[in-house]
Amino acid sequence: MLVLAVCSLKGGVGKTSVTLGLASGAHAGGLRTLVVDLDPQGDVTTGLAVAEEPSTTLADVLEDPRAKVVRSAVVPSGWSWRGADGAQVPLDVLTGGPALAARERPDASEKALLALSRALAKAEGYELVLLDCPPHLGALTRSGLAASDRALVVAEPNQSTAMIIVAVGTMLLYY
């Protein structure tokens, strides 16, 4: 399972659009994909047309990353494809939302930062996990980077792009 964090230090550069595009491509290619919405704004959850508010969300998973909690928090998106057997295969989402804001603490412990890693280790059957990170290097983004195998930094082509890439690269050295 490949875990890819989609991140940036700036909002409005297209992180969620890139995440949705990658999810669409992976989905169309038949990869079992889980999209994790680490942003309290929950835009990727909305973009994936999650039909109803789940009773268990990513905030609950980060608090208690046991397999049972992870399974209850993963919901199908409104996107699906037909498998080789003709059955509908959903694109799954671990939903974000406002409750995640409480986890955005500057003094987050190592245990808290590694909770997502522990949770994803219990998410079975996925070939790709896409992490849609918030637009800053708070605890949620650091948790996403710690849980990821790779990071995709989305940036607008301008003067600050190089500074953003250096800052995220520096963070990757520590997590």
HELIX and SHEET records of a PDB file:
HELIX    1   1 LYS A   15  ALA A   28  1                                  14    
HELIX    2   2 ASP A   43  GLY A   47  1                                   5    
HELIX    3   3 LEU A   58  GLU A   63  1                                   6    
HELIX    4   4 ALA A   67  ALA A   73  1                                   7    
HELIX    5   5 PRO A   98  ARG A  103  5                                   6    
HELIX    6   6 GLU A  110  LEU A  113  1                                   4    
HELIX    7   7 ALA A  115  LEU A  120  1                                   6    
HELIX    8   8 ALA A  139  ALA A  147  1                                   9    
HELIX    9   9 SER A  160  TYR A  174  1                                  15    
SHEET    1   A 6 VAL A  74  ARG A  82  0                                        
SHEET    2   A 6 GLN A  88  LEU A  94 -1                                        
SHEET    3   A 6 THR A  33  ASP A  37  1                                        
SHEET    4   A 6 LEU A 128  ASP A 132  1                                        
SHEET    5   A 6 LEU A   2  CYS A   7  1                                        
SHEET    6   A 6 ARG A 150  VAL A 153  1                                        
END                                                                             
